[in-house]
Amino acid sequence: MNIGIVGAGNVGGALGRCWAAAGHSIKFGLRDPRKSEIVDLVKKCGPNTSAVCVAEAAAFGEVVTIATPWPATQTAIEGAGDLSGKIVIDCRNPLKSDLRGLAIGHTTSAAEQVASWAKGARVVKCFNTTGANNMEDPNYGGDRPVMFLCGDDNNAKKMVMKLGEDIGFEMVDVGKIDIARLLEPVAMLWIHLAFTTPLGRDFAFKLLRR
Ligand SMILES: NC(=O)c1ccc[n+]([C@@H]2O[C@H](COP(=O)([O-])OP(=O)(O)OC[C@H]3O[C@@H](n4cnc5c(N)ncnc54)[C@H](OP(=O)(O)O)[C@@H]3O)[C@@H](O)[C@H]2O)c1
């Protein structure tokens, strides 16, 4: 699959490396695609990966993942151009600047804001409820970490489930896009546990069933 990734930091870089290893073609969309760390990242990802401007990456992707910090999101989406019909993965959490909570929630979510900015796109909330270290390496000795997703378009969710399975997650569809109002606080719980308790970052949530 052709995947555009806007932003190539912790999350964009981890997803790009793993999807490239799974055989997908990646274009990272950046404000400055020639930065040395981006050149290194592209080398690590292999021959089917390149770094280009945001609009070119977005035009290339059947799936476009937006992996920018929350305050840069609206600008990044505007820079992406026409996203109508595309699957847009929103992995962001609208964190306050001190990381102690979410700047929006309860009656809306980052995902719903993204859907209002990316007109006509099929937005799927996913890859927000665990750390980038787990996206880079979801291996917990045979147990697959859970990755929740939500969105209004069932076909788009199926494609994103496949992309999550490709990199080692158990994918669980939790409903329509407004369920992002619940998924974004789940991310806050992961962040709280990772940064303020002895658990550290090397843990992940798993779903048990009876
Ligand atoms: N880190 C995690 O463990 C984690 C886990 C789950 C979800 N998230 C969410 O994922 C998002 C990204 O987090 P991160 O840790 O990957 O951030 P990061 O490491 O700071 O990377 C952000 C990337 O976005 C790019 N960027 C910033 N503004 C941009 C713009 N206007 N247009 C295009 N690219 C732009 C940056 O590039 P330049 O600044 O170099 O241009 C950089 O490549 C956040 O919303 C976060 O809440 C993070």
The ligand as an ORCA input file, in Angstrom:
! r2SCAN-3c Opt
* xyz 0 1
  N       5.440      9.923     21.322
  C       4.555      8.971     21.602
  O       4.884      7.955     22.274
  C       3.129      9.096     21.112
  C       2.270      7.983     21.212
  C       0.969      8.066     20.700
  C       0.538      9.248     20.106
  N       1.397     10.320     20.036
  C       0.900     11.530     19.371
  O       1.513     11.567     18.079
  C       1.789     12.920     17.696
  C       3.259     13.011     17.295
  O       4.056     12.732     18.446
  P       5.621     12.493     18.309
  O       6.097     12.099     19.667
  O       5.898     11.626     17.143
  O       6.124     13.990     17.980
  P       7.568     14.452     17.533
  O       8.575     13.374     17.809
  O       7.757     15.799     18.096
  O       7.429     14.563     15.933
  C       6.588     15.478     15.337
  C       6.840     15.505     13.824
  O       5.907     16.412     13.248
  C       6.624     17.291     12.370
  N       5.898     18.549     12.256
  C       5.674     19.491     13.199
  N       4.930     20.476     12.701
  C       4.666     20.164     11.396
  C       3.937     20.784     10.344
  N       3.299     21.952     10.516
  N       3.887     20.173      9.141
  C       4.521     18.981      8.950
  N       5.217     18.336      9.914
  C       5.289     18.928     11.120
  C       7.987     17.428     13.007
  O       8.914     17.841     12.050
  P       9.802     19.186     12.170
  O       9.442     19.868     13.443
  O      11.204     18.642     12.136
  O       9.438     19.965     10.971
  C       8.232     15.990     13.450
  O       8.718     15.207     12.366
  C       1.418     13.791     18.888
  O       0.185     14.399     18.629
  C       1.311     12.823     20.055
  O       0.293     13.215     20.964
  C       2.672     10.280     20.509
*
